[in-house]
Each structure stands twice: as structure tokens, then as C-alpha cells.
């Protein structure tokens, strides 16, 4: 009878492989959490509006490298802003159902890690824009970051006017793109800024209606305290939607032609249809449909501006 001798070397090798796999998995998980902090879904919108601003401001030969540099710098600053925003709001994010699983309130990343990650991205983005693009684009990007973090973010817990003030940094990517291409801001740049500024009201007020209870749980004052039946907020959504539609149709009617007017009119009818349905109900489902309709509406308008550029 023979006795099997345990293969200690084999066991140690297996344990080492398992530890290595666990370490790799931990690193991958951490990288995913860092990526989540940058809010990639929001950055997609920011890159879209920055691209539109850059292209519409371009005159003569189109400089792809210039646009790429503008987008890279803007993306870095936007990612840093999103990260620092979550660092600031980590305690309250933990009180809301839709944000409780984020890396900071869930404890997967520390506040220190998030803060320095956000600072690194923000500083790198500002420097990149100043060096690779121009000083005006860098100044606009840094101004966007500061106004978002120092004005909009704290005001979310104080007044519903935060949406109006937050719409300013929210529309700034159009100006960053414009400045990246031309090095200046003119009347047309402000028109594009106004379109994005107005668009944010039906979009974000509808989101506020969807998550009203969640926001209230965390102490955010995204909606007026007197508007218990949301009638005032729904009227705001309708009013801003009408102004937005008029803004995108009337001033450009003599410059972009029937193709632009036809396509944007159809998109406007689609958005207004869903807003009209929301006017008759407090349904969160209808509010979510307004959000989705607005997300479809904006790219259509920007693409048609680009396609029909004079």
C-alpha cells in the first residue's frame, strides 16, 4: 500500500494563479468604477454638442486634428467635473435609489481616490485645451467646471432655480467647440448656446418629475415646494418646449432651406406630442417619454444644422 504525498508545489501554484486572477478582477472592477465616475452617458452628449459647435464655426478647410484636440480636452474637463460632482454629493447619492449603487456611496472607491482622480482629469483637460487648442476654449471649459461645481451643485439643495443656473454650464460645450474652431465667440455661437440652454428645461424638469421622491429623500429642491400636483412644472416644460421649437425654426428659416425646416418640424411635433400628453397627467412614464423624446430631438436638430450649413 502506498500513500499519496500532497503536491505542495502544485497547491501553491494553484493558489498563486487564483490570487492573480482575483487581483486582475479587482483591478478591472476598480477601473470600471473610475470610468463610471466620469458619467460616460453624459459625456456622449457633451461631445456631440462640442462637435456641433466646432463644425458650425469652421470656415475653409476642416481641421480634423483641431476638432479631435478640442474633444479630448473637453472630455477630460467634463469627466473631471462629473467625478468631483459625485465626490461632493456622495453622502446624498447614498440616500437615493437611483444613485445608491454608484462607486462612492457603495464604498467601492474612497472619497480621496475620487477627489484626486477628478482633479487630475480637470487640470489635465484645462492644460490640454490651452496648449493644443487655444486659451479661450480652455477658459470656457474651466469656467464651466467652476460654475457647475460651485454654483449649480450646492444650489440643488437650496432652490429650484438651480435648473436655470445649471443650464448655463450645461450649454457651454457648444461655446467651447465654437471657440476651438474659430478662437472667438460671435452671434451664431450664442444662438447655438441658446438652443442647448432651452433644451435642458424640458429634459431635466421631466427627469425631476420622474425622480421627485428620490430627490426629496436626499433633500434636493429640484422642484418648487408648492407644486404638489406638478402642474406648474409641467407648464414650465410646455413653455420652454414651445420657445425652443420657435428658436430652432424661425431664426434659421431664411438660411437653411426646406429640408432643415421639414425634418426639424417633424422632430418638433414628436417632442411636442409627448409634452402635450404629459400636460394631462402626472404619470412618471409620460415624463420618461418626454426625456426620451428630448434626447432624440436634440441630435436631429444639431445634425440638420450641420448638414444644411451654409
Order of alpha helices (4+ residues) and beta strands (2+ residues): alpha-alpha-alpha-alpha-alpha-alpha-alpha-alpha-alpha-alpha-alpha-alpha
